[in-house]
Amino acid sequence: MPSEADSSTAIGVVVQPDETAATLEMIGMAEEAGADTVWLTTGRLRPDALTIMAAASQVTTRIRMGTAVVPIWPRHPLALAMQVDALESLAPGRIRLGVGPSTPAAMSPFGADFRRPLSHMREYLTCLRTIFKEGRVDFRGEFVRARGKLAAPLPTEVLASALGQGAFRLCGEASDGAITWVCPPRYVKTTGLPALRSGALAAGRVPPPIVLCVPTLVTEDIHEVRRAAQRHIAQYRGYQYYREMFHKSGYPPGDEQLPSPLVDELVVHGSASEVAARLSELATWSEVMVFPLTGGISDRRGFEQCLDAIGEAGGK
C-alpha cells in the first residue's frame, strides 16, 4: 500500500458479491480497466469474499484483492490467518485484509456478544499482525485468545474499518490502514486523518494511509444521483455509529430522505471527465475506493463507466 510519501495514485473499486460468477466477471473487468485494487464486501450473509478471492486469483494476474471488511465477531483470527495463508500462496503479495466490528444489527444472526468494539478490535489487530509478521502468536486477552504458528510469516496488510475518532486513532496505532465507508470526505480529512496521525505518533510509527470509500455515479442527472444515493446509502443512517458519524459531519438525524447537501458532498457524480478529475483530487490525500452506485453487474454499463473514470483518473 502506498505510504503518505508515495506520490502514486491508488484507485480501486468495490464489488459486492451477491452472485459469485458475476463477481468474478467484475473482478476481471476491474483488472482489465487498470484498477489498483478490487474491494469485496461481506455484509448481509453474502457469498464469502475470501473464497471468491481464491477463485479470482486463478483468472487474474495483477490486481490486488481486499476485503472491506471481514467482521471480527464470527471469525477467530487464527481461522482467518489460515485462509489468508492459502490465499497468499495463490496470489502472492496481492491480498489486503480489511477487518472490522461491523454493527450490532449485522452481527445479531451470529449471536455475537457485541460490546466494547474498539477494545475487541485492538486485540484482534494485535493477534493478526503478530502472526503475520512473526509467523507465530501467543496472545491471551479479554476478547481474543490465540496460540499457534504458520509455516512462515506472511506479507499481508491488516487494515481496519473506521468511522469515529477512536477508530481512526486505533488504526493509526495498530493497523496498516483505515477503511472508511460512506463517510463525507471533509469529515475524513478534518477529523479522521488528524486522529489517525495522532494515533501513529503516539505509537511511534509512520501514519498508515486512509482508504476512502467514494460513492460514485457517472451521470449529469442530479435526480438519478439522489435516487441512487437514497437506494444505496440512506440505510446507514439507521445504524447508531453511522448516525453519530453523520451528525459529527454536520448532518444531524432527520427523516428517511438523505439531505441534498449530504448527497452533493458524499457522491462523486457528473460527466466521465468530471468524475475522473474529482477522483484524482481525492487521491492526492487518500487511497480511493470507488463504490459504484449502479446495482452491480445488472447495470453493467454503469459499472464500466466507473471503471473508465478510474482509468482516466490514473488508476492504472
Disulfide bonds with the S-S distance in Angstrom:
none
